[in-house]
Amino acid sequence: MTFEQTLIISIITAITTGVLSILGVVLTLRQNNKQLRLQMKLQQEEKLQLIIDNRPELEIVGYSKKWLDLGARVEPNDSIIECVYSSQVGGNPSNKRFVIVDYTFENIGNEMIEYVDFIPLQRGVYFYDVKKSTSSELYEISSLQDKAEKCITYYGDKFRTHDKFKIRIWFCEDREPINFPTVSACIAYKSFNKKYWRQNFHIPSKVLEESILISEKDYNELTTRVE
């Protein structure tokens, strides 16, 4: 073998070895990046699962229903939110009866709730805040008239694990809420770890769906939406 042939073979061998070395490095980097992405994904899933495992969650632990003539006076109660669920309260509904449903909720989750929002979800339906509309120890439901709201917020006590609170809902006897095709309402809230949650609420039944994590953007859209 001549010197020239030996030199050419050496050059080709060096180039081949270099190319294979570079290819090996590239493949190793790609595999490492793939493993890193997989590890980051698993860490994010574990972090999300930890948040969900420690989420706040409401459960209905008390329920009662009664009927009342519209013109009757009602003693104040200890509910944090009291509202009428209706598309319209105005006019002259004095010949109708109201149904009053009292709910007691307990935070059975592991995270504290900072504040609570109560939201009707169906188009054309509003909440009429009874507590905001009253100025005396006894009050009349007919004083509400045109004070319709798409969200009622309670900023009072914080609700830790096993804390309870009440919500009272009124609706006309002949206008009972339905949960089709859209759920009638939801309870949304912010937890102490700065996460946002919602639970769909099937008024006037005892059905309260599990809490689901939502983004701050979705929460703001939910609590500030208008028609």
Order of alpha helices (4+ residues) and beta strands (2+ residues): alpha-beta-beta-beta-beta-beta-alpha-beta-beta-beta-beta-beta-beta-beta-alpha
